[in-house]
Amino acid sequence: MSLRARLAATTTEPAPSAALALLRVAFGGTLALVHGWGKVADLGGFTAKVAQLFPLPEVLGPFAAFSELAGGALVALGLLTRPAAAAVLLTMLGAAFVVHGGDPFARRELALAYAAAALALAVAGGGRWSLDALVWGRRG
């Protein structure tokens, strides 16, 4: 069996599907509830903070807040996983390299960990135990 066939076969086995589902729910749920919810609840205050660091805070503030809340929720559900994870990835890169750009690594670590999880899900998709698979028949 070729390497390509072996890699493709692993996505239909239960263990990788369970691992993707666990990653999606833990990462997306935590991002939405712990980080996104508070930013959206105080969108004006969050946008004011964004204005100190980024141009177009009226656009980038809501984008960041809603990518964490809605993007995290969509990732957790496995619905529109790739675009939601891509939006989260952009937000986390901005957090790691702009918001915490001058901080020690320990302050950037969480944003980088979220970025890594978002990148993995943007590449892999939601897996077979996702709403993407149920709605569109997509496993990735």
Order of alpha helices (4+ residues) and beta strands (2+ residues): alpha-alpha-alpha-alpha-alpha-alpha-alpha-alpha
